[in-house]
Amino acid sequence: MAIAFTVRPARPTEAAVLQDIERAAGRCFRDIGMPEIADDEPPTLDELAAHRRAGLAWVSVGKTGAPVAYLIAERVEGNLHVEQVSVHPDHARRGLGRGLLEHLAEFARRAGVPALTLTTFTEVPWNAPYYARCGFRQLDEAELTPGLREIREREAAHGLDRWPRVCMRRDL
């Protein structure tokens, strides 16, 4: 029997749980030779609270009501940018990440937002190839907006460019 999961807004009391989900989800990067990503700290409590206050933080919960996956986004040049989507490994491969992305897409459509964007690793199977299956396309350099360039610069300063990365977009 499949367990039904529901997407709902993140609650103020759940920020530490979201950090735990992020840490657990990040461990799989160690297995593919990216220990720095596995060891990277999750968003801070203040960062998570800011996303929640902006109405751009959602969780996927099972029958207990406890979050097992989350998505945070930010507004970038009229679009919604997926800042992070993470699924606890105990609940992986059940469509929770896709469900969160679809929830964001529907939220964006209702708000008249034309597209979702994100940045991700190109050679990690659950990153760029996964997002392509979810309807995102890779942007070439000429398509990058100033806001996306700024995000990529921050990522590079954080050391993420050690591995190939890309910006992606899903038109709605």
C-alpha positions as a printed NumPy array, in Angstrom:
array([[  0.   ,   0.   ,   0.   ],
       [  1.423,   3.372,  -1.074],
       [  1.624,   6.166,   1.447],
       [ -0.003,   9.395,   0.315],
       [  2.035,  12.554,   0.681],
       [  0.682,  16.088,   0.868],
       [  2.378,  19.377,   0.043],
       [  1.713,  22.274,   2.4  ],
       [  3.462,  25.487,   3.463],
       [  6.387,  25.024,   5.844],
       [  5.673,  25.991,   9.443],
       [  7.903,  28.186,  11.634],
       [  8.596,  25.284,  14.005],
       [  9.919,  23.037,  11.195],
       [ 13.09 ,  24.884,  10.159],
       [ 15.433,  22.565,  12.08 ],
       [ 13.686,  19.544,  10.523],
       [ 14.304,  21.014,   7.073],
       [ 17.982,  21.378,   7.929],
       [ 18.047,  17.707,   8.967],
       [ 16.419,  16.712,   5.656],
       [ 19.051,  18.731,   3.798],
       [ 21.933,  17.12 ,   5.662],
       [ 20.532,  13.611,   5.089],
       [ 19.838,  14.275,   1.398],
       [ 23.324,  15.698,   0.924],
       [ 25.057,  12.533,   2.107],
       [ 24.555,  10.845,  -1.277],
       [ 27.009,  13.336,  -2.799],
       [ 29.77 ,  11.655,  -0.809],
       [ 29.131,   8.435,  -2.76 ],
       [ 29.828,  10.163,  -6.088],
       [ 33.052,  11.907,  -5.079],
       [ 31.594,  15.23 ,  -3.958],
       [ 32.235,  15.186,  -0.188],
       [ 32.38 ,  18.988,  -0.04 ],
       [ 28.74 ,  19.11 ,  -1.111],
       [ 27.832,  16.392,   1.375],
       [ 29.475,  18.423,   4.145],
       [ 28.01 ,  21.779,   3.089],
       [ 25.782,  23.336,   5.716],
       [ 22.069,  23.627,   4.937],
       [ 20.311,  26.986,   4.74 ],
       [ 20.38 ,  28.783,   8.083],
       [ 17.309,  29.055,  10.292],
       [ 17.09 ,  32.738,   9.331],
       [ 17.284,  31.931,   5.6  ],
       [ 14.578,  29.29 ,   5.918],
       [ 12.42 ,  31.7  ,   7.917],
       [ 12.79 ,  34.37 ,   5.228],
       [ 11.592,  31.944,   2.53 ],
       [  8.683,  30.896,   4.733],
       [  7.681,  34.509,   5.476],
       [  7.791,  35.249,   1.739],
       [  5.369,  32.357,   1.18 ],
       [  7.996,  30.44 ,  -0.78 ],
       [  8.692,  27.382,   1.408],
       [  6.772,  24.124,   1.174],
       [  7.09 ,  20.67 ,   2.66 ],
       [  5.905,  17.231,   1.662],
       [  4.408,  15.309,   4.576],
       [  3.126,  11.785,   5.069],
       [  0.384,  10.549,   7.366],
       [  2.265,  11.666,  10.51 ],
       [  2.345,  15.255,   9.26 ],
       [  6.125,  15.453,   9.661],
       [  8.098,  16.904,   6.713],
       [ 10.13 ,  14.415,   4.677],
       [ 10.972,  16.756,   1.776],
       [ 11.025,  20.489,   1.18 ],
       [ 11.359,  23.168,  -1.47 ],
       [ 12.327,  26.801,  -1.041],
       [ 12.183,  29.379,  -3.81 ],
       [ 12.866,  33.053,  -4.371],
       [ 11.645,  35.652,  -6.816],
       [ 14.223,  36.466,  -9.485],
       [ 13.33 ,  38.912, -12.25 ],
       [  9.658,  38.018, -12.352],
       [ 10.204,  34.259, -12.218],
       [ 10.367,  31.828,  -9.316],
       [ 13.841,  30.414,  -8.761],
       [ 14.121,  27.047,  -7.038],
       [ 16.718,  27.684,  -4.364],
       [ 16.609,  24.165,  -2.942],
       [ 14.562,  21.009,  -3.214],
       [ 15.565,  18.104,  -0.967],
       [ 14.042,  14.749,  -0.12 ],
       [ 15.097,  12.68 ,   2.87 ],
       [ 16.763,   9.51 ,   1.492],
       [ 14.334,   7.323,   3.47 ],
       [ 11.58 ,   8.727,   1.243],
       [ 13.458,   9.076,  -2.066],
       [ 12.184,   7.757,  -5.388],
       [  8.529,   8.293,  -4.526],
       [  7.92 ,  11.406,  -6.609],
       [  8.16 ,  13.842,  -3.706],
       [ 10.655,  16.155,  -5.402],
       [  8.567,  16.2  ,  -8.558],
       [  5.443,  16.8  ,  -6.467],
       [  7.053,  19.826,  -4.846],
       [  8.146,  21.157,  -8.251],
       [  4.631,  20.68 ,  -9.633],
       [  3.19 ,  22.449,  -6.594],
       [  5.54 ,  25.384,  -7.228],
       [  4.618,  25.411, -10.928],
       [  0.897,  25.576, -10.094],
       [  1.527,  28.295,  -7.486],
       [  3.496,  30.242, -10.126],
       [  0.798,  29.827, -12.794],
       [ -1.889,  31.131, -10.431],
       [  0.339,  34.146,  -9.694],
       [  0.996,  34.832, -13.382],
       [  4.67 ,  33.927, -13.108],
       [  5.991,  32.924, -16.548],
       [  8.749,  30.47 , -15.58 ],
       [ 10.649,  28.53 , -12.962],
       [ 14.44 ,  28.648, -12.941],
       [ 17.158,  26.823, -11.04 ],
       [ 20.87 ,  26.109, -11.035],
       [ 22.227,  22.608, -10.662],
       [ 25.064,  20.182, -11.287],
       [ 25.122,  18.839, -14.848],
       [ 26.753,  15.471, -14.129],
       [ 24.753,  14.387, -11.073],
       [ 21.922,  12.031, -12.147],
       [ 19.423,  13.448,  -9.658],
       [ 20.245,  17.009, -10.686],
       [ 20.259,  18.312, -14.307],
       [ 19.103,  15.042, -15.942],
       [ 16.279,  14.775, -13.395],
       [ 15.191,  18.387, -13.875],
       [ 15.17 ,  17.889, -17.659],
       [ 12.683,  15.044, -17.113],
       [ 10.627,  17.511, -15.029],
       [ 10.336,  19.934, -17.977],
       [ 13.348,  22.203, -17.415],
       [ 15.71 ,  23.059, -20.257],
       [ 19.318,  24.13 , -20.029],
       [ 19.982,  27.799, -20.684],
       [ 22.955,  28.777, -22.771],
       [ 25.206,  31.628, -21.719],
       [ 23.403,  34.183, -23.906],
       [ 20.07 ,  33.398, -22.198],
       [ 21.292,  34.117, -18.67 ],
       [ 19.654,  37.146, -17.118],
       [ 21.522,  39.477, -14.759],
       [ 19.788,  37.845, -11.771],
       [ 20.803,  34.338, -12.841],
       [ 24.352,  35.534, -13.494],
       [ 24.447,  36.965,  -9.967],
       [ 23.276,  33.638,  -8.521],
       [ 25.959,  31.785, -10.498],
       [ 28.611,  34.239,  -9.256],
       [ 27.574,  33.6  ,  -5.637],
       [ 27.719,  29.851,  -6.275],
       [ 31.177,  30.156,  -7.818],
       [ 32.367,  32.183,  -4.822],
       [ 31.026,  29.368,  -2.609],
       [ 33.129,  26.851,  -4.578],
       [ 30.316,  25.123,  -6.424],
       [ 31.969,  25.637,  -9.818],
       [ 34.478,  22.94 ,  -8.98 ],
       [ 31.935,  20.703, -10.742],
       [ 30.046,  21.59 , -13.954],
       [ 26.873,  23.567, -13.271],
       [ 24.096,  24.958, -15.391],
       [ 21.079,  27.261, -15.201],
       [ 17.78 ,  25.719, -16.254],
       [ 14.325,  27.123, -17.001],
       [ 10.821,  25.691, -17.202],
       [  8.353,  27.889, -19.044],
       [  4.83 ,  27.75 , -17.625]])
